[in-house]
Amino acid sequence: MTNLNYIPAKLRQDIEDLLTDPAIHNFAKNIIRKGLDKDCLDAYRDAQLAADILRRVNNSILMEG
């Protein structure tokens, strides 16, 4: 997680706490880990795009019910 070297200690600790929290799904942890090894802006935009699509799918399912 290369990008952790460049952020404030408090944020680094928050991320490490999140990644060790058993209440957080592994899917979310994997996204964060992979994103921290990439260009942060690209990773953020890719994650945002994925989240937007999943939100639309979720909303579509809820509207059908």
ABEGO torsion letter per residue (X at the ends): XAAAAABBAAAAAAAAAAAABAABBAAAAAAAAAAAABBAAAAAAAAAAAAAAAAAAAAAAAAAX
